[in-house]
Amino acid sequence: GTPQSARNIPLAAIFLPLFLLQGVGVLFAVSKLVEKVILLL
C-alpha cells in the first residue's frame, strides 16, 4: 500500500490552493468595495 505521508500530501495540495484562492477573492472584493467608497466620498 501507499505510505501514510504520501496519502496526506494530495489533500494539502488540494485544500491549500482553495484557501489561497478564497483569500485572494476576499482581498479583491474588499479592495473593490473600498474603491467604491472612496469614489463616493
Backbone as CSV, one residue per row, in Angstrom:
resi,resn,N_x,N_y,N_z,CA_x,CA_y,CA_z,C_x,C_y,C_z
1,GLY,0.818,-1.214,0.000,0.000,0.000,0.000,0.847,1.257,0.000
2,THR,0.191,2.400,-0.071,0.906,3.680,-0.073,1.193,4.128,1.354
3,PRO,2.317,4.787,1.554,2.642,5.297,2.898,1.635,6.352,3.352
4,GLN,1.510,6.515,4.661,0.550,7.468,5.227,0.855,8.897,4.786
5,SER,2.134,9.264,4.789,2.521,10.633,4.436,2.224,10.925,2.970
6,ALA,2.434,9.947,2.096,2.196,10.145,0.663,0.704,10.328,0.379
7,ARG,-0.134,9.782,1.250,-1.581,9.898,1.058,-2.107,11.238,1.587
8,ASN,-1.391,11.834,2.538,-1.834,13.096,3.122,-1.425,14.301,2.282
9,ILE,-0.355,14.173,1.506,0.146,15.291,0.705,-0.885,15.769,-0.328
10,PRO,-1.540,14.879,-1.082,-2.527,15.359,-2.059,-3.659,16.167,-1.427
11,LEU,-4.076,15.810,-0.217,-5.123,16.568,0.471,-4.680,18.005,0.693
12,ALA,-3.452,18.187,1.176,-2.912,19.525,1.390,-2.789,20.265,0.061
13,ALA,-2.373,19.543,-0.981,-2.208,20.147,-2.309,-3.556,20.585,-2.882
14,ILE,-4.636,19.917,-2.461,-5.977,20.283,-2.928,-6.532,21.453,-2.116
15,PHE,-6.374,21.393,-0.788,-7.005,22.392,0.074,-6.248,23.712,0.120
16,LEU,-4.922,23.671,0.051,-4.134,24.901,0.160,-4.466,25.896,-0.948
17,PRO,-4.481,25.487,-2.225,-4.864,26.442,-3.282,-6.283,26.983,-3.110
18,LEU,-7.191,26.151,-2.595,-8.561,26.616,-2.363,-8.582,27.735,-1.332
19,PHE,-7.822,27.546,-0.234,-7.746,28.582,0.792,-7.099,29.844,0.242
20,LEU,-6.035,29.671,-0.565,-5.345,30.817,-1.169,-6.288,31.579,-2.096
21,LEU,-7.024,30.838,-2.935,-7.970,31.473,-3.855,-9.060,32.223,-3.088
22,GLN,-9.528,31.626,-2.007,-10.559,32.260,-1.199,-10.032,33.558,-0.585
23,GLY,-8.792,33.504,-0.081,-8.170,34.694,0.499,-8.007,35.797,-0.528
24,VAL,-7.551,35.426,-1.728,-7.376,36.405,-2.810,-8.729,37.003,-3.201
25,GLY,-9.739,36.162,-3.290,-11.074,36.633,-3.645,-11.616,37.624,-2.624
26,VAL,-11.414,37.331,-1.336,-11.867,38.228,-0.269,-11.125,39.561,-0.355
27,LEU,-9.797,39.494,-0.536,-8.999,40.721,-0.657,-9.460,41.553,-1.848
28,PHE,-9.709,40.891,-2.966,-10.152,41.578,-4.183,-11.500,42.266,-3.952
29,ALA,-12.434,41.551,-3.320,-13.754,42.111,-3.045,-13.648,43.313,-2.112
30,VAL,-12.821,43.197,-1.076,-12.640,44.296,-0.122,-12.031,45.511,-0.814
31,SER,-11.022,45.285,-1.656,-10.372,46.400,-2.354,-11.356,47.101,-3.291
32,LYS,-12.211,46.331,-3.963,-13.219,46.919,-4.845,-14.226,47.738,-4.039
33,LEU,-14.614,47.207,-2.877,-15.561,47.904,-2.010,-14.966,49.220,-1.527
34,VAL,-13.707,49.186,-1.098,-13.011,50.390,-0.632,-12.916,51.410,-1.770
35,GLU,-12.626,50.918,-2.971,-12.525,51.800,-4.141,-13.857,52.523,-4.385
36,LYS,-14.965,51.794,-4.298,-16.289,52.397,-4.488,-16.564,53.441,-3.413
37,VAL,-16.240,53.126,-2.169,-16.476,54.052,-1.055,-15.668,55.332,-1.262
38,ILE,-14.409,55.196,-1.674,-13.547,56.357,-1.904,-14.107,57.213,-3.044
39,LEU,-14.598,56.565,-4.102,-15.162,57.305,-5.234,-16.439,58.045,-4.832
40,LEU,-17.208,57.467,-3.913,-18.454,58.095,-3.472,-18.193,59.307,-2.582
41,LEU,-17.117,59.300,-1.840,-16.822,60.396,-0.903,-16.493,61.688,-1.635
